[in-house]
């Protein structure tokens, strides 16, 4: 692994750790600085990556990371910008899906479809009584991220070199978003900063590295 990638990855880990610590310690100004810094360092990892066989893969992943940074900022602001943040991350998942499809095409098989349906049924069962008017947007969001994870799995199953990192990254993103939804709509839990942000930045880091 190149020295620049190692240095940036260490920076990502340190900034992410400070953000999680600051959330537990109620230090908002540390969060305001370190949270966007963490995602910005991951964006830099994507920017310095060599262009892969499909240049649109790098461009779409880069766009997804920038949209995620916008979502980070919206979700950390004092005012409630949850829906705007949801749209930013929804578009980020669309960008990642574009990258995956551009890299390997669309693949359909029974197992990942079944798993996606089971996931959506399970998480909706937990969230449904608490969603209210957010039911429509949440269903759309869950559908898009499920399709993104599904296509990442298909590429991984077929041995695509990018999917070796993109698929675990997509899966961690699904875990992060599910934990965030449960915390916000159903049952807040104290471990949220570690679970949500830890899996989120690990996901983004893997997706950025998948460009190589």
N, C-alpha and C positions, 0 to 999 in steps of 0.2 A: 504494500500500500504506500503511495507517495507520501512524502513528509508533509506536504500541504494538506492532504486529506486527513492525516493523523492529527495535525495541529488544529484544524477546524473541528474535527470530531471531539477532541478534548475540550475545546471551547464550547461546543454544543452541550456536552455533559455538565460542565461547570455552570453555564448559564441556566440550564434546565434545573439543576440542583438548587441553585439560588432562588429561582422562581418558586419552586415547591416549598422550600424553607420559608420564604417570605409570605406565602399564603397561609401557612400554619402560624406564623408569628404576627400576622396582621400588619404587614409592612407594604402598603399599597405602592409606594413610590419605587421600591425595589422591583415589584412585579411589573410596573409600568415600563421600567427600563429593560429588565432581563427577559421578560416574556417575548416581546418582539425581537430582541437581540438573538434569542435562541433560534427562532424560525429564520431570521435573516442570515445567520451563519449556515443553516442548512441550505438556504437558497444559494449562498455562495458556493457550497459544495457542488450543487447542480450546475452552476454557471461555469465552473472551471473544469467540468468533466469533458472529456473528448466527445465529439459528436458521434453517436452510434450509427449503425447501418441505416436506420430510419431516422433522419434528422428531426422529423415531427415528434418522435418519442421524447427527445430532449426538450423541444420547445413546449410540448404539452405538459410534461412534468414540471418544467420551470413555471409555466402559467398556473398550474395547480398549487405550487408552493407559494406563489405571490398571492393568489386568492386566499390561501390559508392564513397568510400573514394579515391580510385585511380582516379575516374572521377573528383572528387572535385579538386584534386591537378592538374590534367591536364588542367582543365578549368580555373584555377586561375593563371597559369604561364603566364609570359609576352608574350612568343611566342604563335602562334595560334595552339593549339593542339585540336581544336574542334572535329575533326573526331575521334581522339583517345579517347577523353572523351566520345563521342557518343557511341563508341564500348563498353567502360567500363560500361556505364549505360544500354546499350542494354543487356549485359550479366547479369547485376544486375537484370533486369526485368525477364530475363529467369530464374535466380535463385529463384526469388520470385514466379514465375509461377510453378516451380518444387515443392516448398514448399506447395503451395495451392493444387496442384494435388495430392501430396503425402498424404496430410491431408484428402482430401475429394473426390478424384477422379475427373473425367471430367464430367461436367454437361452442357447440352445444352438446352436452351429455347429461344423462339422467341424475347422476349422483350429486353434482354441485347444485343443480336446480332443486332437487329434493331438500338439500341442506339449507339452501336459501329460503325456501318456503317454510321449513321448520323454524329457522331463526326468526323470520318475520312474525310467524304465528306466536312464538314464545314471547318475544319482546312486546308485541302488541297486547298480549294477554295481561302483561304486567302494567303497561302504560295506559291502556285504553280508558279505564275509569277516571284517569287524572288529566287527560289531554284537553278536553273541552274543544274550543275552537281551533286548537292546534292540530287536530287529528289529520286533516288533509295534508298540511305541509310535512308533518312527521312521516306519514305514509309515503309520500313522494320521496323524501330524503332517504328513508330506509330502503326503498326500492332501488334507488340509484346506487347507493353504496353496496347493496347486496349484489347487483349486477357487476359492479366494479370488482368486488372480491371474487365473484364467480369467474370472470374472464381472466383474472390474475391466476386463479387456480388452474384453469384450463391450459394456460401457457406454461405454467410450472409442470403440469402433468405431461405435457408434450416435450419438455426438456428445453424450453427457450432459456437462453443464458440470462436475460434480464429478469425473468420471472423468479429466478432463484432468490432474489432479494425483494422483488416487487410483491410477490404473493405473501410472504410473512409480514411485510409492511402493510399491505391492504388488510390482512387479518387483524393486526394490532390496531389499525384505525377503526375497524368495526368494533373491537372491544372497547376502545376509548369512547367512541360515540355512544355506544350502548350504556356504558357506565355514566356518562354525562346525562343522558336522557333519564335514566333511573333516578339519579340524584336530583335533577331539576323537577321532574314531574311526579315521581312516585315516592321515593324514600331517600332523603338526604343521608349521606354517610360520611363519617369523619375522614376516611381514607381517600376521599375523592381526589385531592390534589395529586397524590402519588399514583393512583390507579389511572385517572383520566389523563393527566399531563405526561406521566411516565410512558404509558403506551402510545400516546399521541406523538411525542417527539421521537420515540424509537421507530414508529411507523414512518414518519416523514424522513428520518435519517436513512432508513433502508430504501425508501422509494427514490431518494436523491442519489444514493449510491448505485441504484440499479441502472443508471444511465451508462455506467462503465461496462 
